[in-house]
Amino acid sequence: AEISITNEALLSLAAKSTGMPKEEVGGELLRVASGTAEISLPALIGFLRSNAAPDAPAIAAYQRMCGRGADAKAESCRRTLRPAIEEAVGLRPEEAISYWDRLVQQVLPDAGYVSLERWLGAYGRAARTVRLMRVQAT
């Protein structure tokens, strides 16, 4: 089944689920829908997954962590992940420190060094998890 990319409920859901301004969502959905006026469920899910949070702040945070090195230390990544996600999706005072600790451990479980690709993957998974948990809580 497909849904029109001009559907108001779809545009609201996409804006809320991505943090993208509502004015930009339609154009991005059109791009994902390959120029057609409708989007399939798999394409919509892919769009929501890949746009859980903007990459630019995560890339900047990573560059600050690793300086001139090729990879960042996992410990620095774990410390930086929560503030990066809070910046991207907002802070909720009711979310306990233990919630964030478990989330960070889940998306960055082992020690060593973290590549940019791995950092962006962990950042995206954490942002999706936070958004999903917040939707379920409402």
Beta strands, then each sheet from edge to edge (+ up, - down):
strand 1: 2-4
strand 2: 38-40
strand 3: 72-73
strand 4: 113-114
sheet 1: 1+ 2-
sheet 2: 3+ 4-
end
